[in-house]
């Protein structure tokens, strides 16, 4: 694929970036590298909690982590 460079740069077709929200763009030895950036994993904490029979795990977690 060839693309015309304009005042803003170059447009990358959206179909090349399906499912991608953020990219990292860098120049290494005259090569432009576009890499998808995943969301910070810390932001995913708690999104898939595990069901247990413990009712106070969030407030007394040390009791369950350290024997």
C-alpha positions as CSV (number, residue, x, y, z in Angstrom):
1,X,0.0,0.0,0.0
2,X,1.2,3.5,-0.8
3,X,-0.1,6.6,0.9
4,X,0.3,10.3,0.1
5,X,2.1,12.4,2.8
6,X,0.2,15.6,3.6
7,X,0.6,18.5,6.0
8,X,-0.6,16.3,8.9
9,X,1.4,13.2,8.0
10,X,0.0,9.9,6.7
11,X,-3.4,8.3,7.4
12,X,-3.4,4.6,8.3
13,X,-6.6,2.8,7.2
14,X,-8.9,2.0,10.2
15,X,-9.2,-1.7,9.1
16,X,-5.5,-2.0,9.9
17,X,-6.2,-1.0,13.5
18,X,-9.4,-2.9,14.3
19,X,-9.9,-3.2,18.0
20,X,-7.0,-0.7,18.7
21,X,-7.7,2.5,20.7
22,X,-4.1,3.7,21.2
23,X,-0.9,3.2,19.2
24,X,2.8,3.9,20.0
25,X,4.6,5.5,17.0
26,X,8.4,5.6,16.9
27,X,11.2,6.0,14.5
28,X,14.0,3.5,14.6
29,X,16.8,3.7,12.0
30,X,14.7,5.4,9.4
31,X,11.8,2.9,9.9
32,X,8.5,4.1,11.3
33,X,7.0,1.5,13.7
34,X,3.3,1.6,14.8
35,X,2.5,-0.7,17.7
36,X,-0.8,-1.1,19.4
37,X,-0.7,-0.2,23.1
38,X,-2.8,-2.2,25.5
39,X,-4.6,-0.5,28.4
40,X,-2.7,-0.4,31.7
41,X,-3.3,-3.8,33.3
42,X,-3.7,-2.2,36.7
43,X,-7.0,-0.6,35.4
44,X,-8.3,-4.2,34.8
45,X,-8.1,-5.2,38.4
46,X,-11.4,-6.2,39.8
47,X,-13.1,-6.5,36.4
48,X,-13.5,-10.3,36.7
49,X,-13.9,-11.0,40.4
50,X,-14.0,-14.5,41.8
51,X,-17.0,-15.7,43.7
52,X,-16.1,-17.2,47.1
53,X,-17.9,-18.0,50.3
54,X,-15.8,-15.3,52.1
55,X,-17.7,-12.1,52.9
56,X,-14.8,-9.9,54.2
57,X,-12.1,-10.6,51.7
58,X,-11.7,-7.0,50.6
59,X,-11.5,-5.6,54.1
60,X,-9.5,-8.4,55.7
61,X,-7.4,-9.6,52.7
62,X,-4.2,-10.0,54.8
63,X,-5.9,-12.6,56.9
64,X,-6.4,-14.7,53.8
65,X,-3.1,-14.0,52.0
66,X,-0.7,-14.5,54.9
67,X,-1.3,-17.7,56.9
